[in-house]
Amino acid sequence: MERRYATEVRAVGRRLEGYAALFGSEARIADFTETIRAGAFADSLRGDRDVLALVDHDTSRLLARTRTGTLRLSEDAQGLAFSLDVPDTQLGRDVLAMAERGDLGGMSFGFTIPKGGDTWEGRRRELRKVDLREVSVVHAWPAYDGTEVTARSRTPRLSLATRYLETV
């Protein structure tokens, strides 16, 4: 399974929201450059696949999943958007605290490539179709710049919203 990292992480409340992948954004992976084509996640989002939300790609550090409705994924013009309900566990509280402080490195996603799902031109790869397995909150450095995670509560809190606007 391949993994890719992205960078934007925001926090407000008991829900994390943002982007796990951005379309058209370049990432340097080993000795090649990679981009994601719009629609690359569409098939994964249509099926009944259970996609996980993890911390640092560690399956023992589960935050949410699509099967239970605690993780919601969609594609828009910008990329792969997500919203996850943060569990009231030590892991959830830790991730939320880090996101609220702006200390998280970003987001990432784990995937496999089906036959014909990517194209190569020299050292440039375009992901056209991926089988999405998981999205991860990452503590360190993501590969893709510009993705985001924000924590949101059901009731907006002005101080956190102001802090977010100052970082954008």
C-alpha positions in Angstrom: 0.0 0.0 0.0 1.2 3.5 -0.8 0.9 6.5 1.5 0.9 10.2 0.7 1.0 13.1 3.1 -0.5 16.6 2.9 -0.1 19.6 5.1 -3.1 21.7 6.3 -4.4 20.9 9.8 -7.0 23.0 11.7 -8.9 22.4 14.9 -12.1 23.8 16.4 -14.3 21.7 18.7 -15.0 17.9 18.6 -14.9 17.4 14.8 -11.9 17.4 12.5 -12.5 18.7 9.0 -10.3 19.4 6.0 -8.6 17.8 3.0 -6.7 14.6 2.9 -5.6 15.2 -0.7 -5.6 18.0 -3.2 -6.1 17.7 -6.9 -3.3 19.1 -9.1 -0.9 19.7 -6.3 2.6 18.4 -6.9 4.4 16.2 -4.4 8.0 15.0 -4.6 8.0 11.3 -3.9 11.5 9.6 -3.8 12.9 10.4 -7.3 9.6 11.4 -9.0 6.9 14.0 -8.9 3.3 13.1 -8.4 -0.1 14.8 -8.9 -3.7 13.6 -8.3 -6.3 14.0 -11.0 -9.8 15.2 -10.0 -12.1 12.3 -9.6 -9.3 9.8 -8.6 -11.2 8.8 -5.4 -14.7 8.6 -7.0 -14.9 4.8 -7.2 -13.7 4.4 -3.6 -16.3 6.8 -2.4 -19.2 5.2 -4.3 -18.8 1.6 -3.0 -19.4 0.1 0.4 -15.6 0.1 1.3 -14.9 0.8 4.9 -12.3 3.6 4.9 -10.5 4.2 8.2 -9.3 7.5 9.8 -6.1 6.8 11.6 -3.2 8.5 13.3 0.1 8.2 11.5 -1.2 5.2 9.4 -1.2 3.1 12.5 -4.2 0.7 12.5 -4.1 0.4 16.3 -4.7 4.2 16.5 -8.2 4.4 15.0 -10.2 7.7 15.1 -13.2 7.0 12.9 -14.5 4.9 10.0 -17.0 5.3 7.1 -18.9 2.1 8.0 -20.1 3.7 11.3 -20.7 7.1 9.8 -18.0 8.7 12.1 -15.9 9.5 9.0 -17.4 11.2 6.0 -15.5 11.6 2.7 -16.3 13.5 -0.5 -14.6 14.9 -3.5 -15.1 18.5 -4.6 -13.2 20.8 -7.0 -10.3 21.1 -4.5 -9.7 17.5 -3.5 -10.6 14.7 -1.1 -12.6 16.4 1.7 -13.2 14.7 5.1 -15.1 15.2 8.3 -14.6 13.0 11.3 -16.2 12.9 14.7 -13.3 12.8 17.3 -13.8 10.1 19.9 -13.8 10.9 23.6 -10.8 8.7 24.1 -7.2 9.6 25.2 -6.1 9.3 21.5 -9.0 11.6 20.4 -8.4 14.2 23.1 -4.6 14.2 22.3 -5.2 14.6 18.5 -7.8 17.3 19.1 -5.5 19.2 21.5 -2.6 19.1 18.9 -5.0 20.2 16.1 -6.3 23.1 18.2 -2.7 24.3 18.9 -1.8 23.9 15.2 0.9 21.4 16.0 -0.1 18.6 13.6 1.9 18.1 10.5 -1.1 17.6 8.2 -3.1 14.8 6.6 -2.2 11.7 4.6 -3.9 8.9 2.8 -3.1 5.2 2.2 -4.1 3.6 -1.1 -3.4 1.0 -3.7 -3.5 1.6 -7.5 -5.7 -0.6 -9.7 -4.5 -1.6 -13.1 -4.5 1.5 -15.3 -5.0 3.8 -12.3 -1.9 5.9 -12.9 0.1 7.3 -15.9 3.8 8.1 -16.2 5.6 10.6 -18.3 9.3 10.4 -17.5 9.6 11.1 -13.8 6.1 12.5 -13.4 3.2 10.3 -12.2 -0.4 11.2 -12.2 -2.8 9.3 -10.0 -6.1 8.9 -12.0 -7.8 6.2 -10.0 -6.9 5.0 -6.5 -8.4 2.4 -4.1 -8.6 4.5 -0.9 -7.9 2.5 2.3 -7.4 5.1 4.9 -6.8 8.8 5.7 -4.5 9.7 8.5 -3.7 12.6 10.7 0.1 12.9 10.7 2.3 14.4 13.4 5.3 15.1 11.2 5.8 16.3 7.6 3.4 15.5 4.8 4.3 15.0 1.2 1.5 17.1 -0.3 1.3 20.8 0.6 -2.0 22.5 1.2 -4.3 19.8 2.7 -6.0 20.7 5.9 -7.5 19.5 9.1 -9.7 21.6 11.3 -11.5 20.8 14.5 -15.1 22.0 14.6 -17.7 22.0 17.3 -21.5 22.0 16.7 -21.5 25.5 18.1 -18.9 27.9 16.6 -16.5 29.4 19.2 -15.2 32.9 18.2 -11.7 32.6 19.7 -10.9 29.4 17.8 -12.5 30.7 14.6 -10.4 33.8 14.8 -7.3 31.8 15.4 -8.0 29.7 12.3 -8.6 32.8 10.1 -5.2 34.2 11.3 -3.4 31.0 10.1 -5.0 30.9 6.6 
